[in-house]
Amino acid sequence: MDRLDCSPQAPNSPRANASGPPSPPQPPLAVQGPRKWSREAAKRTTDLVLAAVMLICLAPFFVLTALAIRLDSPGPVLFRQRRVGRGGREFTMLKFRSMSAHATSEPHHRYVTELAHGAVGAPNGDLRKLTHDPRVTRVGALIRKASIDEWPQLFNVLAGQMSIVGPRPAVHYELALYRPEHRERFAVRPGITGLWQVSGRNRLGFNEMLDLDVEYVRRQTFLFDLWLILRTPLAVLRANTA
């Protein structure tokens, strides 16, 4: 399994490329500060139970969504993309396809880079998704609005690559834009929902979103995860009515 360097002195970071004597190698933050086994076991058990129950309950809607995607545009039902997970390990994240089959990631790559440098977004620096994106299909716009496109990530949870609650799964080209302290977000599995999702979602700035991911890593408990899960439906509804 591929693993990216997610240490504070990652090769792609500006500090790593600066002149001067090289810094001593540092281990990924994922192996620093080992967590209690009981908390890890409880979180994994909760993930397995919730993912299995949700997949069973949502099975009819999975079928209807897949049918709508196939009828709306040619191409596969599922979208697969390499993301960076716990400890910098890459994995293939699943989503319902919401864009045309031949869409590329270049517009998003360019947008994220400009957003991180404050060149795009709302006047107050809020994080905004690409609007009027021609890559998005008609059905894709609907399932993205309701976050239905995220449902297949339940299979990533069963596979141990993701958690129900955690930081957003990172795209590899974002890593060069992180501040050193943001690497701490790779100490846990990425999640389907998380602190930033219920704290403003697309109204947050790029660095503010990453700061909330790090805050989650430092605050995570079973009750905190439960609170975030219960707040997620309200956050989705609030985002759609904003």
PyMOL commands that set and color helices and strands:
alter all, ss='L'
color gray80, all
select helices_A, chain A and resi 14-17+29-31+37-72+86-88+106-116+138-145+148-150+153-158+172-177+180-187+201-203+206-219+222-241
alter helices_A, ss='H'
color red, helices_A
select strands_A, chain A and resi 78-84+90-96+163-165+191-193
alter strands_A, ss='S'
color yellow, strands_A
deselect
rebuild
show_as cartoon
